[in-house]
Amino acid sequence: MPVMTDEGAEAVQAGTETEPEITDDTEVVTTAEDGVEPDGAEDGAVPDSPEASAAAPGRRKPNLLVAAVAAAFTVLLALTGYLGWQDWQHKQLTEASESAQRAAVSYAQVLTSIDSDNVDENFKEVLDGATGEFKDMYSQSSVELRQLLIENKATAHGIVVESAVQSASKDKAVVLLFVDQSVSNTKLPDPRIDRSRMKMTLEKVDGQWRASKVELP
């Protein structure tokens, strides 16, 4: 059985108690087991950055821009619709005025033209173009007027030399006319020219202009 001497025992003890020497080349590694964490590395914490802080105002600006563009588009659309409606109204009124003027000119020539040989046909044309008050008045006087025209062999031919619309809406108009009428009868075999002014009120009935009042101012 080997026996350790006192010197050997001292050497073993001295080797056990000797700690390793740390030199400058030795790296010191700190692990998680040491329980030390880097500053600011708390659980769930995300460090703030200038880019993240500026993101919210940046998102609000595009939203405000979109809202402003949408509002401007809505206003523009409403304005365009209003102007379009005004233009349509103006065109409607212009067309009504022009058609009323044409109807007045045509009817004035019917009204001032008569042939004693075709009295009934002339009267029918007059009544077809009349309405309301004027139609009633002409119907009541037509019998007496018919007899007078036949007895005197009267003939007349009217021409509108000028006309103008005094007022007009989509269903009513007042037209001023200047008429030259050539008249002849048994007492005046040579035709004479009568010049007169006429103020005609027309109303739209079943889509057609009809004379409701005729004045000779």
Backbone as CSV, one residue per row, in Angstrom:
resi,resn,N_x,N_y,N_z,CA_x,CA_y,CA_z,C_x,C_y,C_z
1,MET,0.859,-1.170,0.000,0.000,0.000,0.000,0.898,1.223,0.000
2,PRO,0.670,2.121,-1.024,1.527,3.299,-1.126,1.256,4.249,0.010
3,VAL,2.277,4.880,0.415,2.157,5.832,1.511,2.614,7.184,1.006
4,MET,1.724,8.251,1.176,2.078,9.611,0.743,2.864,10.266,1.860
5,THR,3.945,10.843,1.433,4.793,11.514,2.406,4.186,12.851,2.750
6,ASP,4.710,13.437,3.779,4.230,14.769,4.186,4.472,15.798,3.117
7,GLU,5.578,15.680,2.374,5.880,16.658,1.331,4.912,16.538,0.175
8,GLY,4.559,15.271,-0.119,3.592,15.079,-1.229,2.234,15.607,-0.873
9,ALA,1.828,15.404,0.370,0.517,15.904,0.778,0.467,17.401,0.719
10,GLU,1.532,18.042,1.112,1.563,19.506,1.057,1.480,19.999,-0.365
11,ALA,2.133,19.249,-1.288,2.102,19.666,-2.703,0.720,19.556,-3.284
12,VAL,-0.004,18.473,-2.924,-1.379,18.301,-3.425,-2.275,19.388,-2.913
13,GLN,-2.131,19.702,-1.601,-2.954,20.746,-1.002,-2.675,22.085,-1.634
14,ALA,-1.410,22.346,-1.891,-1.058,23.622,-2.505,-1.610,23.731,-3.898
15,GLY,-1.655,22.621,-4.654,-2.206,22.665,-6.027,-3.694,22.862,-6.039
16,THR,-4.384,22.352,-5.038,-5.843,22.491,-4.973,-6.233,23.907,-4.657
17,GLU,-5.516,24.556,-3.785,-5.869,25.899,-3.343,-5.448,26.967,-4.327
18,THR,-4.618,26.622,-5.301,-4.133,27.635,-6.252,-5.186,27.934,-7.298
19,GLU,-5.607,29.179,-7.477,-6.632,29.612,-8.463,-5.958,29.925,-9.772
20,PRO,-6.663,29.722,-10.895,-6.075,30.026,-12.197,-5.855,31.523,-12.353
21,GLU,-4.793,31.875,-12.978,-4.417,33.282,-13.175,-5.097,33.834,-14.419
22,ILE,-5.685,34.971,-14.309,-6.388,35.626,-15.432,-5.449,36.607,-16.075
23,THR,-5.230,36.395,-17.313,-4.340,37.281,-18.057,-5.158,38.262,-18.879
24,ASP,-4.471,39.199,-19.545,-5.144,40.218,-20.367,-5.799,39.623,-21.580
25,ASP,-5.326,38.430,-22.016,-5.877,37.819,-23.238,-7.128,37.023,-22.974
26,THR,-7.498,36.889,-21.736,-8.669,36.067,-21.396,-9.935,36.881,-21.566
27,GLU,-10.928,36.325,-22.313,-12.212,37.022,-22.529,-13.159,36.684,-21.418
28,VAL,-13.846,37.704,-20.924,-14.830,37.498,-19.868,-16.193,37.474,-20.510
29,VAL,-16.897,36.338,-20.440,-18.207,36.175,-21.063,-19.256,36.166,-19.991
30,THR,-20.199,37.029,-20.131,-21.303,37.088,-19.177,-22.494,36.411,-19.787
31,THR,-23.057,35.438,-19.183,-24.202,34.685,-19.708,-25.447,35.080,-18.975
32,ALA,-26.546,34.532,-19.476,-27.831,34.833,-18.845,-27.892,34.309,-17.452
33,GLU,-27.082,33.328,-17.194,-27.119,32.758,-15.859,-26.637,33.749,-14.822
34,ASP,-25.833,34.731,-15.262,-25.325,35.718,-14.315,-26.416,36.631,-13.797
35,GLY,-27.614,36.643,-14.529,-28.719,37.484,-14.069,-28.574,38.933,-14.398
36,VAL,-27.707,39.287,-15.347,-27.504,40.687,-15.709,-28.060,40.917,-17.094
37,GLU,-28.941,41.901,-17.306,-29.551,42.231,-18.591,-29.057,43.583,-19.051
38,PRO,-29.004,43.799,-20.378,-28.601,45.117,-20.883,-29.619,46.168,-20.501
39,ASP,-29.099,47.417,-20.384,-29.987,48.533,-20.025,-31.091,48.691,-21.038
40,GLY,-32.319,48.894,-20.547,-33.451,49.172,-21.442,-34.035,47.949,-22.077
41,ALA,-33.529,46.737,-21.765,-34.044,45.523,-22.417,-35.083,44.877,-21.564
42,GLU,-36.090,45.619,-21.123,-37.162,45.073,-20.313,-38.070,44.222,-21.163
43,ASP,-38.772,43.315,-20.493,-39.685,42.422,-21.217,-40.756,43.218,-21.925
44,GLY,-40.935,42.963,-23.282,-42.007,43.583,-24.060,-41.776,45.028,-24.403
45,ALA,-40.701,45.618,-24.011,-40.461,47.035,-24.277,-39.818,47.205,-25.634
46,VAL,-40.320,48.154,-26.419,-39.769,48.461,-27.737,-39.237,49.874,-27.685
47,PRO,-38.047,50.075,-28.011,-37.488,51.437,-27.922,-38.161,52.359,-28.907
48,ASP,-38.443,53.563,-28.465,-39.057,54.568,-29.339,-38.028,55.080,-30.328
49,SER,-38.540,55.441,-31.519,-37.649,56.012,-32.526,-38.305,57.248,-33.105
50,PRO,-37.553,58.196,-33.613,-38.135,59.405,-34.227,-39.037,59.068,-35.390
51,GLU,-38.678,57.989,-36.141,-39.511,57.619,-37.292,-40.890,57.174,-36.848
52,ALA,-40.970,56.383,-35.766,-42.263,55.900,-35.282,-43.103,57.041,-34.738
53,SER,-42.461,58.005,-34.056,-43.205,59.134,-33.501,-43.791,60.016,-34.584
54,ALA,-43.102,60.124,-35.707,-43.575,60.996,-36.794,-44.578,60.315,-37.698
55,ALA,-44.807,59.008,-37.496,-45.694,58.261,-38.405,-47.137,58.709,-38.283
56,ALA,-47.636,58.965,-37.044,-49.044,59.328,-36.868,-49.414,60.637,-37.556
57,PRO,-48.699,61.726,-37.375,-49.027,62.953,-38.121,-48.942,62.756,-39.619
58,GLY,-48.010,61.937,-40.060,-47.881,61.684,-41.499,-49.095,60.993,-42.070
59,ARG,-49.715,60.110,-41.282,-50.920,59.417,-41.750,-52.119,60.339,-41.748
60,ARG,-52.173,61.290,-40.800,-53.308,62.205,-40.742,-53.342,63.154,-41.933
61,LYS,-52.176,63.574,-42.407,-52.126,64.525,-43.518,-52.760,63.977,-44.793
62,PRO,-52.448,62.729,-45.214,-53.135,62.187,-46.405,-54.640,62.102,-46.223
63,ASN,-55.101,61.761,-45.004,-56.543,61.682,-44.764,-57.210,63.045,-44.937
64,LEU,-56.572,64.089,-44.431,-57.116,65.442,-44.592,-57.119,65.856,-46.053
65,LEU,-56.097,65.467,-46.794,-56.019,65.804,-48.217,-57.133,65.120,-49.000
66,VAL,-57.378,63.847,-48.694,-58.455,63.108,-49.369,-59.807,63.749,-49.078
67,ALA,-60.033,64.143,-47.826,-61.302,64.780,-47.459,-61.482,66.112,-48.182
68,ALA,-60.394,66.878,-48.290,-60.480,68.174,-48.979,-60.777,67.991,-50.461
69,VAL,-60.128,67.006,-51.080,-60.376,66.734,-52.504,-61.816,66.286,-52.720
70,ALA,-62.319,65.426,-51.834,-63.700,64.949,-51.956,-64.697,66.096,-51.808
71,ALA,-64.433,67.000,-50.859,-65.330,68.148,-50.669,-65.317,69.061,-51.885
72,ALA,-64.116,69.301,-52.422,-64.017,70.156,-53.612,-64.731,69.525,-54.800
73,PHE,-64.602,68.216,-54.927,-65.270,67.512,-56.030,-66.786,67.598,-55.886
74,THR,-67.283,67.481,-54.658,-68.724,67.577,-54.418,-69.255,68.959,-54.782
75,VAL,-68.518,69.994,-54.377,-68.926,71.369,-54.711,-68.916,71.582,-56.217
76,LEU,-67.864,71.084,-56.874,-67.756,71.234,-58.327,-68.890,70.512,-59.034
77,LEU,-69.222,69.325,-58.544,-70.309,68.557,-59.144,-71.641,69.283,-58.985
78,ALA,-71.882,69.835,-57.795,-73.128,70.569,-57.560,-73.211,71.812,-58.440
79,LEU,-72.094,72.520,-58.558,-72.065,73.725,-59.391,-72.298,73.382,-60.854
80,THR,-71.677,72.304,-61.313,-71.866,71.874,-62.703,-73.321,71.501,-62.963
81,GLY,-73.924,70.794,-61.996,-75.328,70.426,-62.147,-76.239,71.637,-62.189
82,TYR,-75.949,72.624,-61.336,-76.775,73.837,-61.308,-76.646,74.615,-62.614
83,LEU,-75.414,74.762,-63.089,-75.204,75.481,-64.347,-75.837,74.738,-65.516
84,GLY,-75.752,73.411,-65.469,-76.388,72.621,-66.520,-77.901,72.783,-66.508
85,TRP,-78.463,72.826,-65.291,-79.915,73.014,-65.166,-80.314,74.396,-65.677
86,GLN,-79.523,75.418,-65.327,-79.809,76.771,-65.813,-79.742,76.838,-67.338
87,ASP,-78.734,76.185,-67.898,-78.581,76.183,-69.354,-79.763,75.482,-70.009
88,TRP,-80.198,74.373,-69.394,-81.349,73.638,-69.932,-82.608,74.494,-69.863
89,GLN,-82.798,75.191,-68.735,-83.954,76.074,-68.588,-83.935,77.188,-69.633
90,HIS,-82.754,77.754,-69.844,-82.622,78.833,-70.825,-82.954,78.328,-72.228
91,LYS,-82.469,77.139,-72.558,-82.760,76.576,-73.881,-84.249,76.296,-74.042
92,GLN,-84.864,75.772,-72.974,-86.300,75.495,-73.030,-87.095,76.778,-73.261
93,LEU,-86.719,77.833,-72.550,-87.425,79.111,-72.680,-87.206,79.722,-74.066
94,THR,-85.985,79.611,-74.564,-85.686,80.142,-75.900,-86.487,79.414,-76.969
95,GLU,-86.539,78.091,-76.864,-87.309,77.307,-77.834,-88.796,77.643,-77.767
96,ALA,-89.321,77.811,-76.543,-90.733,78.163,-76.385,-91.021,79.535,-76.982
97,SER,-90.128,80.486,-76.730,-90.313,81.837,-77.262,-90.302,81.840,-78.791
98,GLU,-89.352,81.132,-79.377,-89.253,81.104,-80.840,-90.447,80.399,-81.478
99,SER,-90.870,79.292,-80.878,-92.015,78.566,-81.446,-93.305,79.372,-81.299
100,ALA,-93.450,80.112,-80.182,-94.630,80.964,-79.996,-94.647,82.092,-81.023
101,GLN,-93.486,82.656,-81.291,-93.406,83.732,-82.284,-93.789,83.222,-83.678
102,ARG,-93.291,82.048,-84.039,-93.650,81.479,-85.349,-95.149,81.208,-85.435
103,ALA,-95.706,80.688,-84.344,-97.141,80.396,-84.329,-97.959,81.683,-84.443
104,ALA,-97.520,82.743,-83.773,-98.243,84.019,-83.820,-98.221,84.617,-85.223
105,VAL,-97.067,84.565,-85.878,-96.954,85.095,-87.245,-97.873,84.328,-88.187
106,SER,-97.839,83.014,-88.078,-98.681,82.190,-88.952,-100.168,82.452,-88.705
107,TYR,-100.539,82.546,-87.423,-101.956,82.734,-87.108,-102.434,84.137,-87.480
108,ALA,-101.585,85.136,-87.329,-101.966,86.506,-87.711,-102.285,86.577,-89.201
109,GLN,-101.538,85.851,-90.004,-101.798,85.845,-91.449,-103.100,85.105,-91.770
110,VAL,-103.407,84.055,-91.007,-104.696,83.370,-91.180,-105.835,84.303,-90.780
111,LEU,-105.637,85.003,-89.677,-106.676,85.863,-89.130,-106.983,87.064,-90.027
112,THR,-105.988,87.551,-90.736,-106.180,88.757,-91.561,-106.371,88.441,-93.049
113,SER,-106.500,87.166,-93.348,-106.723,86.774,-94.752,-108.092,86.102,-94.866
114,ILE,-108.881,86.532,-95.820,-110.242,86.013,-95.988,-110.626,86.041,-97.457
115,ASP,-111.419,85.081,-97.831,-111.934,85.021,-99.206,-113.420,84.711,-99.104
116,SER,-114.251,85.620,-99.634,-115.706,85.444,-99.523,-116.190,84.157,-100.191
117,ASP,-115.399,83.613,-101.097,-115.782,82.358,-101.747,-115.423,81.133,-100.902
118,ASN,-114.608,81.341,-99.875,-114.191,80.224,-98.997,-114.306,80.618,-97.521
119,VAL,-115.405,81.267,-97.199,-115.586,81.795,-95.843,-115.562,80.689,-94.794
120,ASP,-116.283,79.623,-95.037,-116.373,78.549,-94.042,-114.999,77.928,-93.759
121,GLU,-114.228,77.736,-94.791,-112.877,77.183,-94.612,-111.991,78.157,-93.838
122,ASN,-112.105,79.443,-94.163,-111.334,80.464,-93.438,-111.708,80.500,-91.960
123,PHE,-112.998,80.448,-91.679,-113.456,80.480,-90.290,-112.964,79.252,-89.514
124,LYS,-112.949,78.132,-90.158,-112.485,76.903,-89.492,-111.010,77.025,-89.098
125,GLU,-110.208,77.576,-89.991,-108.785,77.768,-89.690,-108.596,78.727,-88.516
126,VAL,-109.433,79.771,-88.491,-109.336,80.734,-87.394,-109.692,80.074,-86.067
127,LEU,-110.778,79.328,-86.038,-111.219,78.677,-84.802,-110.259,77.570,-84.366
128,ASP,-109.645,76.889,-85.304,-108.681,75.830,-84.958,-107.445,76.388,-84.256
129,GLY,-107.115,77.634,-84.558,-105.934,78.251,-83.934,-106.246,79.086,-82.717
130,ALA,-107.510,79.066,-82.270,-107.922,79.908,-81.138,-108.246,79.057,-79.914
131,THR,-108.289,79.708,-78.769,-108.663,79.041,-77.524,-109.209,80.078,-76.549
132,GLY,-109.900,79.614,-75.540,-110.360,80.492,-74.466,-111.251,81.633,-74.911
133,GLU,-110.956,82.808,-74.382,-111.775,84.003,-74.598,-111.909,84.365,-76.075
134,PHE,-110.800,84.333,-76.797,-110.855,84.745,-78.199,-111.682,83.764,-79.039
135,LYS,-111.568,82.503,-78.757,-112.340,81.506,-79.508,-113.834,81.698,-79.275
136,ASP,-114.204,81.948,-78.038,-115.624,82.172,-77.729,-116.149,83.419,-78.442
137,MET,-115.385,84.492,-78.412,-115.815,85.739,-79.032,-115.957,85.575,-80.548
138,TYR,-114.986,84.919,-81.170,-115.027,84.757,-82.623,-116.177,83.841,-83.034
139,SER,-116.428,82.824,-82.251,-117.537,81.913,-82.566,-118.877,82.651,-82.533
140,GLN,-119.045,83.533,-81.562,-120.304,84.266,-81.424,-120.529,85.262,-82.564
141,SER,-119.448,85.844,-83.072,-119.594,86.864,-84.123,-119.458,86.293,-85.539
142,SER,-119.133,85.025,-85.656,-118.847,84.448,-86.978,-120.066,84.430,-87.898
143,VAL,-121.254,84.206,-87.361,-122.457,84.126,-88.207,-122.709,85.468,-88.886
144,GLU,-122.705,86.532,-88.090,-122.936,87.876,-88.642,-121.814,88.286,-89.597
145,LEU,-120.569,87.989,-89.213,-119.416,88.351,-90.041,-119.419,87.587,-91.367
146,ARG,-119.824,86.353,-91.298,-119.870,85.530,-92.516,-120.819,86.152,-93.542
147,GLN,-121.992,86.528,-93.098,-122.984,87.122,-94.001,-122.488,88.436,-94.601
148,LEU,-121.846,89.251,-93.792,-121.331,90.544,-94.247,-120.245,90.363,-95.311
149,LEU,-119.375,89.422,-95.137,-118.293,89.163,-96.095,-118.834,88.666,-97.434
150,ILE,-119.819,87.804,-97.355,-120.387,87.257,-98.596,-121.117,88.347,-99.380
151,GLU,-121.913,89.158,-98.691,-122.690,90.209,-99.353,-121.781,91.238,-100.030
152,ASN,-120.664,91.559,-99.429,-119.769,92.583,-99.976,-118.636,91.994,-100.826
153,LYS,-118.659,90.683,-100.998,-117.599,90.020,-101.768,-116.212,90.496,-101.318
154,ALA,-116.049,90.451,-100.052,-114.806,90.958,-99.461,-113.664,89.946,-99.601
155,THR,-112.510,90.513,-99.820,-111.282,89.705,-99.901,-110.177,90.458,-99.165
156,ALA,-109.395,89.699,-98.400,-108.292,90.323,-97.656,-107.111,89.351,-97.610
157,HIS,-105.943,89.945,-97.593,-104.723,89.129,-97.510,-103.722,89.858,-96.616
158,GLY,-103.366,89.187,-95.532,-102.474,89.827,-94.562,-101.052,89.273,-94.619
159,ILE,-100.090,90.154,-94.392,-98.673,89.777,-94.332,-98.062,90.416,-93.083
160,VAL,-97.404,89.621,-92.287,-96.715,90.139,-91.099,-95.352,90.676,-91.535
161,VAL,-95.145,91.959,-91.319,-93.883,92.576,-91.740,-92.847,92.612,-90.617
162,GLU,-93.319,92.507,-89.393,-92.390,92.508,-88.259,-93.075,91.913,-87.042
163,SER,-92.296,91.263,-86.210,-92.857,90.678,-84.982,-91.782,90.621,-83.905
164,ALA,-92.244,90.594,-82.670,-91.315,90.512,-81.541,-92.039,89.899,-80.354
165,VAL,-91.301,89.145,-79.570,-91.872,88.521,-78.369,-91.767,89.509,-77.217
166,GLN,-92.904,89.842,-76.640,-92.910,90.755,-75.491,-92.585,90.009,-74.204
167,SER,-93.164,88.844,-74.048,-92.888,88.011,-72.876,-93.186,86.562,-73.239
168,ALA,-92.515,85.662,-72.531,-92.724,84.247,-72.857,-92.337,83.357,-71.687
169,SER,-93.093,82.296,-71.531,-92.758,81.215,-70.616,-92.928,79.918,-71.409
170,LYS,-92.819,78.791,-70.727,-92.917,77.528,-71.459,-94.321,77.256,-71.975
171,ASP,-95.341,77.891,-71.392,-96.710,77.605,-71.833,-97.555,78.850,-72.106
172,LYS,-96.919,80.030,-72.089,-97.673,81.246,-72.403,-96.727,82.296,-72.979
173,ALA,-97.232,83.063,-73.963,-96.393,84.090,-74.590,-97.253,85.238,-75.094
174,VAL,-96.647,86.411,-75.149,-97.292,87.593,-75.722,-96.397,88.078,-76.860
175,VAL,-96.990,88.188,-78.050,-96.222,88.559,-79.242,-96.820,89.814,-79.866
176,LEU,-95.955,90.745,-80.214,-96.372,91.965,-80.909,-96.104,91.800,-82.400
177,LEU,-97.084,92.223,-83.232,-96.950,92.052,-84.679,-97.358,93.319,-85.418
178,PHE,-96.684,93.567,-86.518,-97.074,94.630,-87.450,-97.530,93.952,-88.739
179,VAL,-98.771,94.255,-89.136,-99.391,93.547,-90.258,-99.805,94.526,-91.355
180,ASP,-99.466,94.168,-92.564,-99.988,94.876,-93.744,-101.091,94.011,-94.341
181,GLN,-102.290,94.597,-94.489,-103.443,93.847,-94.993,-103.986,94.508,-96.263
182,SER,-104.032,93.729,-97.306,-104.606,94.198,-98.573,-106.087,93.832,-98.583
183,VAL,-106.963,94.849,-98.758,-108.410,94.643,-98.657,-109.102,95.152,-99.923
184,SER,-110.077,94.385,-100.367,-110.922,94.821,-101.506,-112.330,94.288,-101.293
185,ASN,-113.335,95.017,-101.827,-114.738,94.594,-101.758,-115.498,95.281,-102.892
186,THR,-116.815,95.136,-102.887,-117.603,95.707,-103.985,-117.517,97.225,-104.011
187,LYS,-117.391,97.848,-102.869,-117.298,99.303,-102.804,-115.886,99.796,-103.120
188,LEU,-114.903,98.962,-102.864,-113.506,99.323,-103.117,-112.871,98.227,-103.986
189,PRO,-113.156,98.268,-105.270,-112.624,97.214,-106.143,-111.102,97.223,-106.229
190,ASP,-110.491,98.387,-106.080,-109.028,98.461,-106.080,-108.512,98.192,-104.658
191,PRO,-107.658,97.203,-104.514,-107.171,96.859,-103.166,-106.470,98.033,-102.506
192,ARG,-106.672,98.143,-101.231,-105.976,99.156,-100.439,-105.193,98.441,-99.329
193,ILE,-104.171,99.099,-98.851,-103.324,98.508,-97.809,-103.656,99.149,-96.459
194,ASP,-104.068,98.311,-95.552,-104.293,98.756,-94.172,-103.139,98.234,-93.308
195,ARG,-102.530,99.117,-92.585,-101.439,98.722,-91.696,-101.921,98.803,-90.251
196,SER,-101.653,97.767,-89.550,-102.147,97.710,-88.170,-101.139,97.015,-87.259
197,ARG,-101.280,97.320,-85.978,-100.494,96.636,-84.953,-101.394,95.622,-84.267
198,MET,-100.802,94.532,-83.861,-101.575,93.470,-83.227,-100.792,92.947,-82.020
199,LYS,-101.524,92.753,-80.936,-100.930,92.157,-79.742,-101.648,90.837,-79.480
200,MET,-100.906,89.758,-79.583,-101.521,88.434,-79.489,-100.982,87.677,-78.277
201,THR,-101.919,87.183,-77.469,-101.554,86.329,-76.336,-101.810,84.880,-76.725
202,LEU,-100.796,84.051,-76.543,-100.920,82.638,-76.915,-100.716,81.750,-75.697
203,GLU,-101.429,80.644,-75.694,-101.282,79.649,-74.639,-101.086,78.279,-75.282
204,LYS,-100.308,77.453,-74.602,-100.049,76.123,-75.138,-101.161,75.175,-74.704
205,VAL,-101.813,74.578,-75.697,-102.909,73.639,-75.449,-102.602,72.347,-76.208
206,ASP,-102.465,71.252,-75.451,-102.144,69.950,-76.069,-100.892,70.029,-76.943
207,GLY,-99.897,70.775,-76.450,-98.631,70.867,-77.168,-98.616,71.833,-78.332
208,GLN,-99.720,72.570,-78.563,-99.803,73.513,-79.681,-100.125,74.912,-79.154
209,TRP,-99.528,75.910,-79.780,-99.821,77.290,-79.409,-101.161,77.715,-79.993
210,ARG,-102.002,78.297,-79.124,-103.319,78.778,-79.540,-103.486,80.219,-79.059
211,ALA,-104.166,81.032,-79.877,-104.405,82.432,-79.512,-105.575,82.516,-78.539
212,SER,-105.307,83.057,-77.361,-106.369,83.213,-76.363,-106.878,84.652,-76.294
213,LYS,-106.108,85.572,-76.877,-106.522,86.974,-76.879,-105.825,87.700,-78.031
214,VAL,-106.603,88.519,-78.764,-106.051,89.313,-79.865,-106.524,90.747,-79.694
215,GLU,-105.571,91.667,-79.630,-105.893,93.081,-79.449,-105.311,93.888,-80.609
216,LEU,-105.994,94.984,-80.937,-105.508,95.918,-81.950,-105.287,97.271,-81.282
217,PRO,-104.156,97.459,-80.611,-103.920,98.693,-79.832,-103.723,99.905,-80.735
